[in-house]
Amino acid sequence: MAPPELRLGTRGSQLALWQANTVAARVAEAGGPPCRIVVIKTSGDRLQEAPLSEVGGKRLFVKEIEDALLRGEIDLAVHSSKDMPAVLPDGLTIAAVLPREEPLDAVVLPVISHQPAISHQPAISHQPAISHQPSAMTIDGLVARLGQSPSIGTGSVRRIAQLTRLFPGARFAPIRGNLDTRLRKLDEGAHDALVLAAAGLRRLGFANRISLALPAAACVPAPGQGIVAVEIRADDVGTRDAVARIDDAAAGAALVAERALVAALGGGCQTPIGALATPIEGGELELVAAVVALDGSKAVRASGRGSRRDAAALGARIGAELIAGGADEILKDASHAHGAVEGIQP
C-alpha cells in the first residue's frame, strides 16, 4: 500500500530540482501519492570551489542524501545517475529511471556580443545570435576554431583524458556552479569553450547553446549520463510500487549495463571511464566503452552487443575486454596520480 505522501530527497541545484520536480510530477500523473521535495545539502555543494578530483569525486553529491534515505528521513532520492557509486550502500536500490535524454557531452562556445559593455555589468545573453553560432560544426571545424591551446572549462578527468587527444595543448580548468553561472563566466571570457553534459543543457532550456555534441568516437560519455535515477530503501514495498509506474525499461537496461561495466573495472569516483549503452532493434543493447590515460597517451576501447535482459552480463563482458586490453593499468596509474597529487584515495 502506497503511503499518503512521499518525501523526495534531492540536491538544491537548478538541474537537481528539475529532476526532482519531474519525478514528482510523473509519480502523480501515474496515480501515485504526492511527493514533498526535501532539499539536502551535500558535501559537493559545500565545496563549490574545489575540483571534484581534489575532494573525493562525485559521490560527494549523493552521500548525505543516501544517509537520509537509510535513516528513514526521506522515502526516495532522485539523482543524476552518473553521480551514483557503482556499488550502492547496503539496503538501497535503484527502483526506477526516467527516459534517457541525449547522453553525449556537448561543447559550448561563448556568445559574442557587439553591444558596448559597461564595466560593472557586461552585456551577456544566454540566447546567442544565430549569426555568431557555428552551424553543422564538425570535430575538425571545432579544432580549427579553437586552435592549438584553448582554455576549456571542465573538471572531469574522463573528459580531460579524451579531449587531450583532440587538443594536446589545451589548458583545462574546473568550472562548477549552476549552469547559468557557468555560461555567464564563459561569455565573459573566462574560457574559450565549456564541455558539459548535453542532457543538462537540454533539460534546463539551453539546447541552443550546444555548438557541437561530441560523438562517442571522440568522447565516450560518463556511465549513466542523461539518466535520472530514483533510489529507495530495498525493503520499502510501498514506495517501490509507487515509482515502478514511471520506470523506463530501455533506459534502465542501458544503466544496468553501464554500471556493471564500471563495477567490473573497479571504477568509482573521478576515473577516466566512458561507457554508453544504446538500445537497438531486437531487444538488444550496443555497449561502447573506453578507458583513457589521464594525459591522453593511451586508450583502450571495447564494444559489443547483448540482450537487454542480460544487460549486467554485457557490461561485465565488455569490462573484462577492457581489462584484457590494459585498462586496469591505466586506472591504477590514474589512482596513484590522484593519491600522490592530492593525498587522497579517489
ZADREN-390817 format. One record per residue (C-alpha): x, y, z; residue number from 1. Coordinates in pm, 1 decimal. Example, Ala and Ser with C-alpha at 12.3 -4.5 7.8 and 13.67 -1.06 7.14 Angstrom:
# ZADREN-390817
<r u="1230.0" v="-450.0" w="780.0" resi="1"/>
<r u="1367.0" v="-106.0" w="714.0" resi="2"/>
//
This chain:
# ZADREN-390817
<r u="0.0" v="0.0" w="0.0" resi="1"/>
<r u="142.8" v="336.5" w="-103.8" resi="2"/>
<r u="189.1" v="598.6" w="169.2" resi="3"/>
<r u="-24.8" v="919.1" w="163.4" resi="4"/>
<r u="286.2" v="1126.5" w="86.8" resi="5"/>
<r u="638.3" v="1054.8" w="-34.9" resi="6"/>
<r u="933.3" v="1258.0" w="93.5" resi="7"/>
<r u="1164.8" v="1307.9" w="-203.3" resi="8"/>
<r u="1527.5" v="1394.6" w="-126.4" resi="9"/>
<r u="1734.1" v="1597.4" w="-371.1" resi="10"/>
<r u="2014.6" v="1845.7" w="-400.8" resi="11"/>
<r u="1916.2" v="2208.2" w="-444.7" resi="12"/>
<r u="2083.6" v="2288.9" w="-777.8" resi="13"/>
<r u="1882.9" v="2400.4" w="-1080.7" resi="14"/>
<r u="1921.9" v="2065.3" w="-1252.5" resi="15"/>
<r u="1860.9" v="1859.7" w="-938.3" resi="16"/>
<r u="1535.6" v="2045.6" w="-871.3" resi="17"/>
<r u="1426.9" v="1997.5" w="-1233.9" resi="18"/>
<r u="1488.3" v="1624.5" w="-1191.0" resi="19"/>
<r u="1306.7" v="1607.2" w="-857.3" resi="20"/>
<r u="1003.4" v="1800.4" w="-978.4" resi="21"/>
<r u="985.9" v="1591.0" w="-1295.1" resi="22"/>
<r u="986.8" v="1267.4" w="-1094.2" resi="23"/>
<r u="723.6" v="1407.2" w="-856.4" resi="24"/>
<r u="500.0" v="1510.4" w="-1146.5" resi="25"/>
<r u="532.7" v="1173.9" w="-1318.5" resi="26"/>
<r u="454.4" v="980.9" w="-1000.0" resi="27"/>
<r u="141.2" v="1192.9" w="-952.0" resi="28"/>
<r u="39.0" v="1153.8" w="-1318.2" resi="29"/>
<r u="74.7" v="776.0" w="-1281.5" resi="30"/>
<r u="-169.3" v="776.8" w="-990.2" resi="31"/>
<r u="88.9" v="768.1" w="-712.4" resi="32"/>
<r u="93.8" v="975.6" w="-393.6" resi="33"/>
<r u="210.5" v="1337.9" w="-393.7" resi="34"/>
<r u="580.3" v="1399.6" w="-334.4" resi="35"/>
<r u="715.0" v="1659.3" w="-92.4" resi="36"/>
<r u="1055.7" v="1789.5" w="-204.4" resi="37"/>
<r u="1322.5" v="1779.0" w="68.8" resi="38"/>
<r u="1639.4" v="1968.0" w="-27.8" resi="39"/>
<r u="1955.3" v="1820.4" w="124.0" resi="40"/>
<r u="2289.4" v="1998.5" w="103.0" resi="41"/>
<r u="2571.6" v="1761.7" w="13.2" resi="42"/>
<r u="2946.6" v="1783.1" w="59.6" resi="43"/>
<r u="2977.8" v="1851.4" w="-311.6" resi="44"/>
<r u="2753.8" v="2155.8" w="-274.2" resi="45"/>
<r u="2954.9" v="2288.9" w="18.9" resi="46"/>
<r u="3285.6" v="2251.1" w="-166.6" resi="47"/>
<r u="3188.7" v="2452.3" w="-474.1" resi="48"/>
<r u="3534.6" v="2597.8" w="-537.5" resi="49"/>
<r u="3732.1" v="2272.4" w="-532.5" resi="50"/>
<r u="3775.3" v="2042.0" w="-834.3" resi="51"/>
<r u="3596.9" v="1710.8" w="-784.5" resi="52"/>
<r u="3923.2" v="1521.7" w="-827.8" resi="53"/>
<r u="4063.9" v="1706.3" w="-527.0" resi="54"/>
<r u="3778.6" v="1649.8" w="-285.0" resi="55"/>
<r u="3692.1" v="1285.9" w="-335.2" resi="56"/>
<r u="3490.3" v="1264.5" w="-652.6" resi="57"/>
<r u="3126.2" v="1275.9" w="-749.4" resi="58"/>
<r u="2994.7" v="1054.4" w="-467.1" resi="59"/>
<r u="3005.1" v="1375.5" w="-265.8" resi="60"/>
<r u="2682.8" v="1466.3" w="-444.0" resi="61"/>
<r u="2486.8" v="1166.7" w="-311.7" resi="62"/>
<r u="2628.4" v="1055.9" w="23.2" resi="63"/>
<r u="2423.6" v="1279.7" w="254.1" resi="64"/>
<r u="2107.6" v="1205.8" w="55.6" resi="65"/>
<r u="2168.0" v="830.4" w="76.4" resi="66"/>
<r u="2234.9" v="863.6" w="450.0" resi="67"/>
<r u="1899.4" v="1039.4" w="493.8" resi="68"/>
<r u="1731.9" v="760.6" w="296.4" resi="69"/>
<r u="1890.1" v="492.0" w="514.8" resi="70"/>
<r u="1781.4" v="677.5" w="830.7" resi="71"/>
<r u="1421.5" v="689.9" w="707.9" resi="72"/>
<r u="1414.8" v="1070.2" w="686.2" resi="73"/>
<r u="1311.1" v="1054.3" w="318.5" resi="74"/>
<r u="1134.1" v="786.7" w="114.2" resi="75"/>
<r u="1311.0" v="824.5" w="-218.8" resi="76"/>
<r u="1611.8" v="1005.1" w="-358.8" resi="77"/>
<r u="1646.6" v="1146.2" w="-709.6" resi="78"/>
<r u="1993.9" v="1165.5" w="-863.6" resi="79"/>
<r u="2176.6" v="1215.3" w="-1188.0" resi="80"/>
<r u="2271.8" v="851.0" w="-1220.5" resi="81"/>
<r u="2627.8" v="935.2" w="-1329.5" resi="82"/>
<r u="2683.1" v="1074.1" w="-976.4" resi="83"/>
<r u="2597.9" v="743.6" w="-808.9" resi="84"/>
<r u="2862.7" v="495.0" w="-692.7" resi="85"/>
<r u="2896.5" v="172.7" w="-891.6" resi="86"/>
<r u="2803.6" v="-25.2" w="-578.8" resi="87"/>
<r u="2517.4" v="115.9" w="-373.4" resi="88"/>
<r u="2517.4" v="112.6" w="6.6" resi="89"/>
<r u="2361.6" v="-197.4" w="161.0" resi="90"/>
<r u="1986.7" v="-161.6" w="184.0" resi="91"/>
<r u="1942.9" v="77.4" w="-110.2" resi="92"/>
<r u="1839.1" v="6.2" w="-469.1" resi="93"/>
<r u="1752.7" v="188.4" w="-791.3" resi="94"/>
<r u="1378.7" v="137.2" w="-830.2" resi="95"/>
<r u="1310.6" v="341.7" w="-1145.2" resi="96"/>
<r u="1471.0" v="561.9" w="-1408.1" resi="97"/>
<r u="1327.7" v="825.1" w="-1639.8" resi="98"/>
<r u="1364.1" v="803.1" w="-2019.9" resi="99"/>
<r u="1718.1" v="897.1" w="-2118.9" resi="100"/>
<r u="1795.2" v="1244.4" w="-2250.1" resi="101"/>
<r u="2076.3" v="1284.8" w="-2504.8" resi="102"/>
<r u="2375.2" v="1117.0" w="-2333.6" resi="103"/>
<r u="2660.4" v="1286.8" w="-2519.8" resi="104"/>
<r u="2898.6" v="1556.3" w="-2399.8" resi="105"/>
<r u="2844.8" v="1898.5" w="-2557.3" resi="106"/>
<r u="3086.7" v="2175.4" w="-2648.8" resi="107"/>
<r u="2958.0" v="2523.8" w="-2572.2" resi="108"/>
<r u="3128.1" v="2825.2" w="-2730.5" resi="109"/>
<r u="3093.3" v="3179.2" w="-2598.9" resi="110"/>
<r u="2831.2" v="3419.9" w="-2722.8" resi="111"/>
<r u="2986.7" v="3721.3" w="-2895.4" resi="112"/>
<r u="2803.1" v="4045.6" w="-2829.5" resi="113"/>
<r u="2861.1" v="4362.4" w="-3033.3" resi="114"/>
<r u="2682.0" v="4571.4" w="-2772.5" resi="115"/>
<r u="2913.9" v="4805.0" w="-2576.8" resi="116"/>
<r u="2983.0" v="4658.3" w="-2236.5" resi="117"/>
<r u="2952.7" v="4852.1" w="-1914.4" resi="118"/>
<r u="3246.0" v="4776.5" w="-1689.1" resi="119"/>
<r u="3039.4" v="4671.7" w="-1390.1" resi="120"/>
<r u="2769.6" v="4492.8" w="-1589.1" resi="121"/>
<r u="2891.4" v="4309.8" w="-1901.2" resi="122"/>
<r u="2644.2" v="4263.9" w="-2184.7" resi="123"/>
<r u="2566.2" v="3893.8" w="-2156.4" resi="124"/>
<r u="2289.4" v="3697.2" w="-2316.9" resi="125"/>
<r u="2214.3" v="3328.0" w="-2283.6" resi="126"/>
<r u="2024.7" v="3348.3" w="-2612.3" resi="127"/>
<r u="2301.0" v="3369.2" w="-2872.5" resi="128"/>
<r u="2259.4" v="3547.3" w="-3202.9" resi="129"/>
<r u="2234.4" v="3278.6" w="-3467.6" resi="130"/>
<r u="2495.1" v="3450.4" w="-3685.9" resi="131"/>
<r u="2758.1" v="3400.2" w="-3417.0" resi="132"/>
<r u="2690.6" v="3033.7" w="-3355.8" resi="133"/>
<r u="2857.1" v="2761.6" w="-3563.4" resi="134"/>
<r u="2623.9" v="2569.7" w="-3791.3" resi="135"/>
<r u="2672.5" v="2198.8" w="-3856.7" resi="136"/>
<r u="3007.1" v="2215.0" w="-3680.1" resi="137"/>
<r u="3233.5" v="1910.5" w="-3704.9" resi="138"/>
<r u="3519.9" v="1791.6" w="-3485.8" resi="139"/>
<r u="3768.6" v="1922.2" w="-3742.7" resi="140"/>
<r u="3587.0" v="2255.5" w="-3751.0" resi="141"/>
<r u="3595.8" v="2276.1" w="-3372.4" resi="142"/>
<r u="3969.6" v="2206.0" w="-3362.5" resi="143"/>
<r u="4029.9" v="2469.8" w="-3630.0" resi="144"/>
<r u="3817.3" v="2725.2" w="-3444.7" resi="145"/>
<r u="3969.9" v="2673.3" w="-3100.8" resi="146"/>
<r u="4330.9" v="2647.1" w="-3213.7" resi="147"/>
<r u="4620.0" v="2458.3" w="-3057.1" resi="148"/>
<r u="4596.2" v="2564.6" w="-2693.0" resi="149"/>
<r u="4243.1" v="2665.8" w="-2596.8" resi="150"/>
<r u="4120.9" v="2716.0" w="-2241.5" resi="151"/>
<r u="3848.1" v="2457.1" w="-2187.9" resi="152"/>
<r u="3625.3" v="2463.7" w="-1882.8" resi="153"/>
<r u="3576.4" v="2115.4" w="-1737.4" resi="154"/>
<r u="3692.8" v="1939.2" w="-1423.9" resi="155"/>
<r u="3603.4" v="1586.8" w="-1537.1" resi="156"/>
<r u="3909.8" v="1362.7" w="-1561.4" resi="157"/>
<r u="3721.9" v="1149.6" w="-1815.6" resi="158"/>
<r u="3660.2" v="1445.7" w="-2043.8" resi="159"/>
<r u="4011.7" v="1583.5" w="-1997.1" resi="160"/>
<r u="4172.3" v="1247.5" w="-2077.6" resi="161"/>
<r u="3974.8" v="1211.5" w="-2401.6" resi="162"/>
<r u="3985.3" v="1576.7" w="-2509.7" resi="163"/>
<r u="4362.9" v="1589.7" w="-2462.2" resi="164"/>
<r u="4382.7" v="1354.8" w="-2758.6" resi="165"/>
<r u="4195.8" v="1614.1" w="-2968.3" resi="166"/>
<r u="4364.8" v="1921.2" w="-2816.3" resi="167"/>
<r u="4714.5" v="1820.8" w="-2698.7" resi="168"/>
<r u="4796.8" v="2178.8" w="-2600.0" resi="169"/>
<r u="4468.0" v="2260.1" w="-2426.9" resi="170"/>
<r u="4452.0" v="2410.7" w="-2078.6" resi="171"/>
<r u="4172.7" v="2259.5" w="-1872.6" resi="172"/>
<r u="4019.3" v="2433.4" w="-1571.5" resi="173"/>
<r u="3739.4" v="2323.1" w="-1340.4" resi="174"/>
<r u="3419.3" v="2523.9" w="-1363.6" resi="175"/>
<r u="3140.6" v="2448.6" w="-1119.0" resi="176"/>
<r u="2820.8" v="2610.1" w="-1000.7" resi="177"/>
<r u="2475.3" v="2638.6" w="-1154.3" resi="178"/>
<r u="2451.2" v="2620.0" w="-1530.8" resi="179"/>
<r u="2367.6" v="2986.2" w="-1583.3" resi="180"/>
<r u="2675.4" v="3080.5" w="-1376.3" resi="181"/>
<r u="2898.9" v="2862.9" w="-1592.2" resi="182"/>
<r u="2755.5" v="3009.7" w="-1911.9" resi="183"/>
<r u="2796.4" v="3363.6" w="-1784.6" resi="184"/>
<r u="3163.2" v="3302.0" w="-1699.8" resi="185"/>
<r u="3217.9" v="3156.8" w="-2047.6" resi="186"/>
<r u="3054.8" v="3456.5" w="-2215.3" resi="187"/>
<r u="3262.5" v="3693.6" w="-2003.2" resi="188"/>
<r u="3577.1" v="3537.6" w="-2147.3" resi="189"/>
<r u="3687.2" v="3301.1" w="-1870.1" resi="190"/>
<r u="3730.7" v="3016.8" w="-2122.6" resi="191"/>
<r u="3733.0" v="2952.6" w="-2495.0" resi="192"/>
<r u="3482.1" v="2669.9" w="-2455.6" resi="193"/>
<r u="3297.0" v="2461.4" w="-2198.5" resi="194"/>
<r u="3231.7" v="2089.6" w="-2217.6" resi="195"/>
<r u="2911.2" v="1993.0" w="-2037.5" resi="196"/>
<r u="2654.9" v="1715.4" w="-2048.1" resi="197"/>
<r u="2412.0" v="1782.7" w="-2330.9" resi="198"/>
<r u="2131.2" v="1643.7" w="-2113.2" resi="199"/>
<r u="2159.1" v="1919.7" w="-1854.5" resi="200"/>
<r u="2167.2" v="2190.4" w="-2118.9" resi="201"/>
<r u="1857.6" v="2049.7" w="-2287.6" resi="202"/>
<r u="1662.5" v="1994.5" w="-1966.9" resi="203"/>
<r u="1720.4" v="2349.7" w="-1845.2" resi="204"/>
<r u="1628.7" v="2513.7" w="-2176.0" resi="205"/>
<r u="1979.0" v="2585.8" w="-2308.7" resi="206"/>
<r u="1979.6" v="2344.8" w="-2604.1" resi="207"/>
<r u="2055.6" v="2638.0" w="-2836.9" resi="208"/>
<r u="2389.5" v="2683.8" w="-2660.2" resi="209"/>
<r u="2516.7" v="2345.9" w="-2784.4" resi="210"/>
<r u="2776.7" v="2418.4" w="-3052.2" resi="211"/>
<r u="2868.2" v="2053.3" w="-3103.5" resi="212"/>
<r u="2753.0" v="1729.7" w="-2943.7" resi="213"/>
<r u="3072.8" v="1525.4" w="-2924.3" resi="214"/>
<r u="3027.1" v="1185.2" w="-3089.9" resi="215"/>
<r u="3113.7" v="886.6" w="-2872.7" resi="216"/>
<r u="3401.4" v="808.1" w="-3109.5" resi="217"/>
<r u="3566.7" v="1130.5" w="-2989.3" resi="218"/>
<r u="3449.7" v="1139.5" w="-2627.0" resi="219"/>
<r u="3260.2" v="847.0" w="-2473.2" resi="220"/>
<r u="3020.0" v="993.1" w="-2216.0" resi="221"/>
<r u="3009.8" v="910.1" w="-1846.7" resi="222"/>
<r u="2826.5" v="592.4" w="-1747.2" resi="223"/>
<r u="2469.2" v="689.8" w="-1668.1" resi="224"/>
<r u="2491.3" v="1034.1" w="-1828.2" resi="225"/>
<r u="2146.2" v="1163.1" w="-1922.6" resi="226"/>
<r u="1958.1" v="918.9" w="-1696.0" resi="227"/>
<r u="1766.5" v="1033.6" w="-1386.7" resi="228"/>
<r u="1757.7" v="756.6" w="-1123.7" resi="229"/>
<r u="1517.2" v="705.0" w="-834.2" resi="230"/>
<r u="1678.9" v="538.0" w="-531.8" resi="231"/>
<r u="1479.7" v="382.4" w="-245.4" resi="232"/>
<r u="1525.5" v="150.5" w="50.3" resi="233"/>
<r u="1524.2" v="-203.7" w="-85.5" resi="234"/>
<r u="1259.6" v="-318.7" w="164.1" resi="235"/>
<r u="1019.5" v="-26.9" w="107.7" resi="236"/>
<r u="750.0" v="-204.3" w="-91.2" resi="237"/>
<r u="504.2" v="86.0" w="-90.6" resi="238"/>
<r u="747.9" v="335.2" w="-240.6" resi="239"/>
<r u="875.7" v="73.8" w="-485.7" resi="240"/>
<r u="522.4" v="17.5" w="-615.7" resi="241"/>
<r u="462.4" v="392.3" w="-648.9" resi="242"/>
<r u="776.0" v="466.8" w="-850.1" resi="243"/>
<r u="772.0" v="146.6" w="-1058.4" resi="244"/>
<r u="492.8" v="304.6" w="-1263.5" resi="245"/>
<r u="730.9" v="565.9" w="-1409.0" resi="246"/>
<r u="1021.1" v="332.5" w="-1488.2" resi="247"/>
<r u="1160.5" v="335.6" w="-1843.2" resi="248"/>
<r u="1276.1" v="-17.4" w="-1924.3" resi="249"/>
<r u="1510.9" v="74.3" w="-2210.9" resi="250"/>
<r u="1695.3" v="339.1" w="-2010.5" resi="251"/>
<r u="1703.1" v="103.0" w="-1712.0" resi="252"/>
<r u="1870.6" v="-172.8" w="-1914.8" resi="253"/>
<r u="2127.6" v="72.9" w="-2050.8" resi="254"/>
<r u="2206.7" v="191.4" w="-1698.7" resi="255"/>
<r u="2245.7" v="-164.2" w="-1570.9" resi="256"/>
<r u="2496.9" v="-241.0" w="-1848.0" resi="257"/>
<r u="2698.4" v="75.9" w="-1790.6" resi="258"/>
<r u="2707.9" v="35.8" w="-1412.7" resi="259"/>
<r u="2807.2" v="-330.2" w="-1445.9" resi="260"/>
<r u="3097.6" v="-225.2" w="-1665.2" resi="261"/>
<r u="3216.2" v="28.9" w="-1407.3" resi="262"/>
<r u="3183.5" v="-230.5" w="-1131.3" resi="263"/>
<r u="3388.7" v="-480.0" w="-1337.6" resi="264"/>
<r u="3662.7" v="-218.5" w="-1370.9" resi="265"/>
<r u="3652.9" v="-130.3" w="-1002.6" resi="266"/>
<r u="3590.5" v="231.0" w="-1100.9" resi="267"/>
<r u="3437.5" v="472.6" w="-856.8" resi="268"/>
<r u="3475.7" v="846.1" w="-829.4" resi="269"/>
<r u="3676.9" v="1055.8" w="-1073.1" resi="270"/>
<r u="3807.5" v="786.2" w="-1306.4" resi="271"/>
<r u="3864.5" v="815.7" w="-1683.9" resi="272"/>
<r u="3595.4" v="562.3" w="-1780.6" resi="273"/>
<r u="3345.0" v="627.5" w="-2058.1" resi="274"/>
<r u="3054.2" v="394.0" w="-2132.9" resi="275"/>
<r u="2741.0" v="423.3" w="-2344.2" resi="276"/>
<r u="2477.2" v="154.4" w="-2393.9" resi="277"/>
<r u="2229.1" v="220.3" w="-2674.1" resi="278"/>
<r u="1906.6" v="20.8" w="-2723.0" resi="279"/>
<r u="1885.6" v="-130.1" w="-3072.7" resi="280"/>
<r u="1631.8" v="-340.0" w="-3258.9" resi="281"/>
<r u="1553.5" v="-689.9" w="-3143.6" resi="282"/>
<r u="1559.6" v="-612.4" w="-2772.7" resi="283"/>
<r u="1936.4" v="-570.6" w="-2766.4" resi="284"/>
<r u="2186.8" v="-318.1" w="-2639.0" resi="285"/>
<r u="2503.6" v="-197.6" w="-2804.1" resi="286"/>
<r u="2767.8" v="-100.4" w="-2548.6" resi="287"/>
<r u="3077.4" v="106.0" w="-2632.0" resi="288"/>
<r u="3335.4" v="190.9" w="-2367.5" resi="289"/>
<r u="3676.2" v="349.0" w="-2329.4" resi="290"/>
<r u="3939.6" v="392.7" w="-2061.0" resi="291"/>
<r u="4191.9" v="666.2" w="-2139.5" resi="292"/>
<r u="4513.5" v="763.3" w="-1960.8" resi="293"/>
<r u="4495.5" v="1097.3" w="-1781.9" resi="294"/>
<r u="4748.1" v="1250.8" w="-2022.6" resi="295"/>
<r u="4572.2" v="1102.6" w="-2326.6" resi="296"/>
<r u="4875.0" v="890.6" w="-2413.5" resi="297"/>
<r u="4693.6" v="556.0" w="-2402.8" resi="298"/>
<r u="4338.6" v="449.4" w="-2473.2" resi="299"/>
<r u="4167.1" v="111.5" w="-2452.6" resi="300"/>
<r u="3831.3" v="69.0" w="-2623.7" resi="301"/>
<r u="3582.7" v="-216.3" w="-2646.3" resi="302"/>
<r u="3229.6" v="-267.1" w="-2772.6" resi="303"/>
<r u="2972.0" v="-540.3" w="-2804.0" resi="304"/>
<r u="2606.4" v="-632.4" w="-2817.7" resi="305"/>
<r u="2380.6" v="-833.4" w="-2595.4" resi="306"/>
<r u="2021.5" v="-882.9" w="-2485.1" resi="307"/>
<r u="1865.0" v="-613.2" w="-2269.5" resi="308"/>
<r u="1760.4" v="-892.6" w="-2035.3" resi="309"/>
<r u="2128.6" v="-973.7" w="-1983.3" resi="310"/>
<r u="2246.2" v="-614.4" w="-1955.2" resi="311"/>
<r u="2460.9" v="-681.6" w="-1647.9" resi="312"/>
<r u="2638.3" v="-968.4" w="-1824.3" resi="313"/>
<r u="2706.7" v="-744.4" w="-2125.5" resi="314"/>
<r u="2861.7" v="-478.6" w="-1904.7" resi="315"/>
<r u="3075.6" v="-734.5" w="-1723.4" resi="316"/>
<r u="3191.8" v="-884.6" w="-2055.1" resi="317"/>
<r u="3295.9" v="-552.9" w="-2207.1" resi="318"/>
<r u="3462.6" v="-458.1" w="-1879.4" resi="319"/>
<r u="3665.2" v="-780.6" w="-1895.2" resi="320"/>
<r u="3767.8" v="-699.0" w="-2253.6" resi="321"/>
<r u="3888.2" v="-357.3" w="-2143.0" resi="322"/>
<r u="4092.4" v="-514.2" w="-1863.3" resi="323"/>
<r u="4242.5" v="-762.6" w="-2108.2" resi="324"/>
<r u="4346.6" v="-465.1" w="-2321.9" resi="325"/>
<r u="4527.8" v="-294.1" w="-2035.4" resi="326"/>
<r u="4255.7" v="-75.0" w="-1883.5" resi="327"/>
<r u="4341.0" v="-188.6" w="-1529.8" resi="328"/>
<r u="4692.9" v="-45.8" w="-1563.7" resi="329"/>
<r u="4555.6" v="287.3" w="-1685.8" resi="330"/>
<r u="4314.1" v="302.9" w="-1393.2" resi="331"/>
<r u="4587.3" v="204.2" w="-1148.2" resi="332"/>
<r u="4808.5" v="484.7" w="-1279.9" resi="333"/>
<r u="4519.5" v="731.4" w="-1254.5" resi="334"/>
<r u="4451.1" v="625.8" w="-896.4" resi="335"/>
<r u="4815.8" v="664.4" w="-799.9" resi="336"/>
<r u="4833.9" v="1004.2" w="-969.9" resi="337"/>
<r u="4537.7" v="1132.1" w="-768.5" resi="338"/>
<r u="4668.8" v="986.2" w="-445.2" resi="339"/>
<r u="5015.2" v="1133.7" w="-495.6" resi="340"/>
<r u="4899.8" v="1479.4" w="-600.1" resi="341"/>
<r u="4603.6" v="1525.5" w="-370.0" resi="342"/>
<r u="4691.4" v="1298.3" w="-80.5" resi="343"/>
<r u="4355.9" v="1120.3" w="-110.5" resi="344"/>
<r u="4219.7" v="797.7" w="-244.2" resi="345"/>
<r u="3991.4" v="855.2" w="-543.9" resi="346"/>
//
